[in-house]
Amino acid sequence: MDLINNLSLGFSVAFTMQNLLYAFIGCLLGTLIGVLPGVGPVATIAMLLPATYALPPVAALIMLAGIYYGAQYGGSTTAILVNLPGESSSVVTVIDGYQMARKGRAGPALASAGIGSFIAGCVGTLILAAFAAPLTEVAFKFGPAEYFSLMILGLIGAVVLASGSLIKAIGMIVLGLLLGLVGTDVNSGVARYSFDVPELTDGIGFIVIAMGVFGYGEIIANLSNPGEKRDVFTGKVEHIYPTKQDWKLMMPAILRGTAIGSALGILPGGGAMLAAFAAYTVEKKTKLRPGEVPFGKGNIRGVASPESANNAGSQTSFIPLLTLGIPPNAVMALMVGAMTIHNIQPGPQVMTSNPELFWGLIASMWIGNLMLIVLNLPLIGIWIKLLSVPYRWLFPAIVLFCAIGVYSTNNNTWDVWMVGWFGIIGYIFIKLGMEPAPLLLGFILGPMMEENLRRALLLSRGDWSVLVTRPLSATLLGMALLLLIIVLLPAVKKSREEAFVEE
C-alpha cells in the first residue's frame, strides 16, 4: 500500500506541466545526442549540467534522467542505420542491426529496438520503485566505516567490469582518486597539490574533467578519423512495424534482455554496457528456429535483446544512487554532481527528506519511456537526415557550447583552458585504449571515501580495526577481496577479456 501511495505522490509531481515539459526536452535531447556518433550521454549531461542551475531540483533531475535513457535509445538508431554505435552500450546492436538495414529491414530493426527499450524501461522502473524503500532502510544502518567499505567494493567492481586491461582500469581509478585530492583539505584548511596555482585551491571542477575527457576527447578522436569513414545510410526506411514472425522471435528475446539488464544495471562500472554484451551472448547460445536468420547476418533477436538489456540497466542503475548515494557508473556520477549543485545530499535521506523529488523522478521515468516510443518511431526519417550533416559543421557547435557551459559555471577562463587540456588527455586515453569512466568514478568517490575514513577513525580513536570489527563493513571488504581474487584467476581473466570482444 505504501508503494501505491508513494507512486501516486510521484505521478502528481511528474504530471505538472513544467515537469512534463522538461521530461520531453530531456528525452528529445537524449535521443538527438544518442543519434550522433561519438557524443554519448556522459558528454551530453556534462555539457548541459550548467543549464540546470536555474531549474528547480525536480525538473533538473527529470530532464537529466530523460537525457540518459533517451541517449540509450538513440544510440541504437545510428548503430542500425550507419554501422556506428552512438554510445558504448549500442556496440553489439551494430552486429545484426546494420545487416538488417542493408537488407531493407531497417524499419523492423528500429521498431524492435524501440519496443524492447520501452518494455525494459517500464520493468526497470518498476524494480526501482519496488526495491528503493527496503534498500533505503538498510542504508540507514550504514556508518562511516560501512560507507568506506562500500566505496572500496564499488571501485573494485568498476575495475572488474571495465572493458580492456585490468591494469589500465586500476590506473584510471587511482588517477581519479589523486585528482580528487587536489584542493584545500577540509580539516586543516591547508592547500594540497595546488602547486601554488590560486585557481587550484578550490580543487579541479567536476564539470571540467567530465566535459574535457568525455566531450572534447571524443571530438578530437572523431576528427582524427578520415571523413570517408562516416558511412551514412541513404536507403529508405519502410515497413516500420515488425511482421508476425518477427514478434514471435523478438518478444522472448526482449524479456530475456530485460531480466539480464535489470540485474546487471545495478553493478558498478558500466552495468548497461555489460548487460548488452551478456544479453547478446545469451541469444547466440539460444537455439535458432527453423528458417531463422543466423546471428551476424541480420537476426532481429540480436537487436531486441541487447537494446532491452541496456535500457533496463540504465533504469536500475538509479537504485544504488538513490538508496545508498553511490554512483554505479559515470552518468550516475554526473547525477551526483547535479544533486550536489542543488544542495541535495545523495543517499537514503533523500527519500525521507525530499519524497517529492525521489518519487517524482521515478514516476517521470514511466512517462519518459512512453514519450520515447511515441516520439521516435514517427521521427526516424528526421534522425536519418541528421546523420548526413557533415561532422565539420557539427563539432564547432559542440565545442562552443561546451566552452560557454564551463565558463558560465564560475565565470572563469581558467576552467575553459582546463577543459582543453583535459580534452587532450582524454584523446590520449582513447588512443591508449584506456576507458575514462573509472577515472570519473574515482574522482567522485575519492573525497567521499576520504571523508568517511576520517570519520570512522575519529569515532574509533584512530583504531583501523573498526573496518573489520563491524560486521557489515567486514562483509563488504570481504566481498571486495573475493571479487579481486576471482577476477585475477587465469580462467576468469581470459573469459572476461573474451566477453568484451565480438566477432
Secondary structure by P-SEA (a helix, b strand, c coil): caaaaaaaaaaaaaacaaaaaaaaaaaaaaaaaaacccccaaaaaaaaccccccccaaaaaaaaaaaaaaaaaaaaaaaaccccccccccccccaaaaaaaaacaaaaaaaaaaaaaaaaaaaaaaaaaaaaaaaaaaaaaccaaaaaaaaaaaaaaaaaaccccaaaaaaaaaaaaaaaaccccccccccccccccccccccccaaaaaaaacaaaaaaaaaacccccccccccccccccccaaaaaacaaaaaaaaaaaaaaccccccaaaaaaaaaaaaaaaccccccccccccccccccaaaaaaaaaaaaacccccccccccccaaaaaaaaaaaaaccccccccccccaaaaaaaaaaaaaaaaaaaaccccaaaaaaaaaaccccccaaaaaaaaaaaaaaacccaaaaaaaaaaaaaaaaaaaacccaaaaaaaaaaaaaaaaaaaaaaaaaccccccccccaaaaaaaaaaaaaaaaaacaaaaaaaaaaaccc
